Amino acid sequence: MKKRLLWFWAGSGAIVLLLAGVPLTGRARVAPQPQASNFRNIQVLTMMTDREIQQTMQAWAEQFGVTCFECHVQGDFASDEMRRKQVARQMAEMVLSLDQTTFFQESGWSADCYMCHKGSFNTEMAP
């Protein structure tokens, strides 16, 4: 968080200076730690909050032009019954692993699903 100086007129000729974002008690603010997910059976996106997991899933659905139920059992998102969910996990692990390689770390680029899929969901790719 950037700290900003704020000046304002406090009446009777006094000018007050505040440091925005700095508590008056002198103690530094500690950023809250992300909470563990409340979702069941999260195996790959474990470093994300529930909101981030939902945003990631929505982005994947949009990128592939599919609904949630291409990979998830309707009514039981935690189920591993569908093979596509298992393959999606493996691919997510692969992308996360690629993103940690020297090539991606030094280039500033990020590995993503589009690199291979080019925006389409090809069922022939996933057995």
MOKA-V366539 format. One record per pair of residues at least 12 apart in sequence whose C-alpha atoms are under 10 Angstrom apart, sorted by the first residue. I is the first residue (numbers start at 1). GAP is how many residues later the second one is. D is the distance in Angstrom with one decimal. If there is no record, write none. Layout:
BEGIN
i=I gap=GAP d=D
i=I gap=GAP d=D
END
This chain:
BEGIN
i=1 gap=19 d=9.8
i=1 gap=20 d=7.6
i=1 gap=21 d=10.0
i=2 gap=18 d=8.6
i=2 gap=19 d=7.9
i=3 gap=16 d=6.5
i=3 gap=17 d=5.8
i=3 gap=18 d=6.0
i=3 gap=19 d=7.4
i=4 gap=14 d=8.3
i=4 gap=15 d=5.9
i=4 gap=16 d=5.3
i=4 gap=17 d=7.6
i=4 gap=18 d=9.3
i=5 gap=12 d=6.8
i=5 gap=13 d=5.9
i=5 gap=14 d=5.0
i=5 gap=15 d=6.2
i=5 gap=16 d=9.5
i=6 gap=12 d=5.2
i=6 gap=13 d=6.3
i=6 gap=14 d=6.6
i=7 gap=12 d=9.1
i=33 gap=16 d=10.0
i=34 gap=13 d=8.6
i=34 gap=14 d=7.7
i=34 gap=15 d=6.2
i=34 gap=16 d=9.5
i=35 gap=12 d=9.5
i=35 gap=13 d=8.6
i=35 gap=14 d=6.3
i=35 gap=15 d=8.4
i=36 gap=12 d=7.9
i=36 gap=13 d=6.5
i=36 gap=14 d=8.0
i=37 gap=12 d=5.6
i=37 gap=13 d=5.3
i=37 gap=14 d=9.0
i=37 gap=15 d=9.8
i=37 gap=16 d=8.7
i=38 gap=12 d=6.8
i=39 gap=14 d=9.2
i=39 gap=38 d=8.8
i=39 gap=39 d=7.7
i=40 gap=36 d=9.8
i=40 gap=37 d=8.2
i=40 gap=38 d=5.6
i=40 gap=39 d=9.0
i=41 gap=36 d=8.7
i=41 gap=37 d=5.4
i=41 gap=38 d=7.8
i=41 gap=39 d=8.6
i=42 gap=36 d=7.8
i=42 gap=47 d=9.8
i=43 gap=46 d=8.0
i=43 gap=50 d=9.6
i=44 gap=44 d=10.0
i=44 gap=45 d=6.6
i=44 gap=46 d=8.7
i=44 gap=48 d=7.2
i=44 gap=49 d=6.5
i=44 gap=52 d=9.1
i=45 gap=44 d=9.1
i=45 gap=47 d=8.5
i=45 gap=48 d=8.8
i=45 gap=51 d=9.5
i=60 gap=52 d=9.9
i=60 gap=53 d=8.1
i=60 gap=54 d=9.6
i=60 gap=59 d=9.4
i=61 gap=58 d=10.0
i=61 gap=60 d=9.4
i=62 gap=57 d=8.6
i=62 gap=58 d=9.8
i=63 gap=50 d=8.3
i=63 gap=51 d=7.6
i=63 gap=54 d=9.0
i=63 gap=55 d=8.5
i=63 gap=56 d=5.3
i=63 gap=57 d=7.3
i=63 gap=58 d=8.5
i=64 gap=49 d=9.0
i=64 gap=50 d=8.8
i=64 gap=53 d=8.0
i=64 gap=54 d=8.5
i=64 gap=55 d=5.2
i=64 gap=56 d=4.9
i=64 gap=57 d=5.0
i=64 gap=58 d=8.8
i=65 gap=54 d=7.6
i=65 gap=55 d=6.9
i=65 gap=56 d=7.1
i=66 gap=54 d=9.1
i=66 gap=55 d=7.5
i=69 gap=13 d=9.4
i=69 gap=15 d=9.9
i=69 gap=16 d=9.6
i=70 gap=12 d=8.5
i=70 gap=13 d=9.9
i=70 gap=14 d=7.2
i=70 gap=15 d=8.1
i=70 gap=51 d=9.8
i=70 gap=53 d=9.9
i=71 gap=12 d=7.6
i=71 gap=13 d=5.1
i=71 gap=14 d=4.6
i=71 gap=15 d=8.3
i=71 gap=16 d=9.0
i=71 gap=17 d=7.8
i=72 gap=12 d=8.2
i=72 gap=13 d=6.5
i=72 gap=14 d=10.0
i=73 gap=12 d=9.3
i=83 gap=43 d=8.5
i=83 gap=44 d=7.9
i=84 gap=39 d=8.8
i=84 gap=42 d=6.8
i=84 gap=43 d=8.0
i=85 gap=41 d=10.0
i=86 gap=40 d=9.7
i=87 gap=38 d=9.6
i=87 gap=39 d=6.6
i=87 gap=40 d=8.2
i=88 gap=38 d=8.6
i=91 gap=21 d=9.8
i=91 gap=22 d=8.2
i=91 gap=35 d=10.0
i=92 gap=20 d=8.7
i=92 gap=21 d=8.1
i=94 gap=17 d=9.4
i=94 gap=18 d=9.6
i=94 gap=19 d=9.7
i=95 gap=15 d=9.0
i=95 gap=16 d=5.9
i=95 gap=17 d=6.0
i=95 gap=18 d=7.1
i=95 gap=20 d=9.5
i=96 gap=14 d=9.3
i=96 gap=15 d=7.4
i=96 gap=16 d=8.3
i=97 gap=14 d=8.9
i=98 gap=12 d=8.6
i=98 gap=13 d=6.3
i=98 gap=14 d=8.8
i=99 gap=12 d=5.1
i=99 gap=13 d=8.1
END
